[in-house]
Amino acid sequence: MMRSLLLAAVLVLVGCVSTPILPEYSPRVITVQNSDGLVTLSWKSETGYAYRIYFLNEKDNTWKPLKGVDQFIGTGKSITISDQRRPGDRLPWYSVRAKKL
């Protein structure tokens, strides 16, 4: 019992056990794909935030920035972007990340 408590204390102090750090703000994104392979992502932006779009590369399981899409600055209005995929391909995982300016 004493060993377990000591091990738990060491893990907490060293940083092996911690609570996840959640983003301050995460936009709610609507994703739609049509039969031609065009994927549309849309979300309501917040003033004071910059947005970047990432997709999960299944080959190496890493998040990569979506090519051809720059950073967006929030204005309080909706932001809509499109990503052309081959028709019939599986839809990748997307992530819209907000960063406070």
Secondary structure by P-SEA (a helix, b strand, c coil): caaaaaaaaaaaaacccccccccccccbbbbbbccccbbbbbbbbbccbbbbbbbbccccccccccccccbbbbccbbbbbbbbccccccccbbbbbbbcc
